[in-house]
Amino acid sequence: MTDSASPILADEAAIEDAAELFRKAKRVVALTGAGMSTPSGIPDFRSEGTGLWSRDEPMEVASLSTFRTHPERFFHWFRPLVGQIFNAEPNAAHTALAEMENPSRAITVITQNIDLLHQKAGSKNVVEMHGSVQSMTCTECFKKFEAKFFILEFIESGTIPRCSNCNGILKPDVILFGEQLPQTAWFDAQRAARQCDLMLVAGSSLEVLPVAGLPMQALDRGAHLIIVNNTPTYLNVRADVVLMKDVSTILPEIAKRAIHG
Ligand SMILES: [Zn+2]
């Protein structure tokens, strides 16, 4: 039997090792990136050739300065993306992660995704490094709004969402390029990374600092490290288990063994 005919069989030993680390773990951190959501149909707009956009465009159009100077350009870019995000469902990787949580094994999810799919899958403790599409804030009076109503109307009409209080433009509470990471989320993420006994990197190539440095903080304090990602990361050499495969294939296999093994 060839590797491609049976990818799971070929990775069986590594999957079992990963499941064993989960069975022994008390405090897990799962650090997730765009690769976690691509199986749900959300394009990784930072990767070349994978989405609706060229590689350089989002850096500019999804930046804080473009939002401030040409909000219509940002919203034009955001419209198809936010539509995909609102229609997306959690995939098998999100579900597997949520299912491995139990009273004796806490799982903190630190995510770079803005799509709320971990919460939809049932994960209880999610730290969002780049915010989410849950809410929007007025750029004039700073009133906060539940995003759903505004976003659905915006997807329908394309009209830029405005504050019902002062008519200011509403900015989605997602972190744009050139914008600071939210302080509270960053502190929570560091604390979780330092206190965990197992870190799982899932669907992240660990390319964007400072988040990419979190697994080092865990390793420095003796935590185990599992990496499940399609492409290599700088920490593959330090990981206990590396599976260079799609998260939606691998995480359910790990969960099945961690839960029932
Ligand atoms: Zn306002």
Residues whose N, C-alpha, C, O or C-beta is under 5 A from the ligand:
A	BS01	ZN	C138 E140 C141 F142 K143 C163 N165 C166 N167 G168
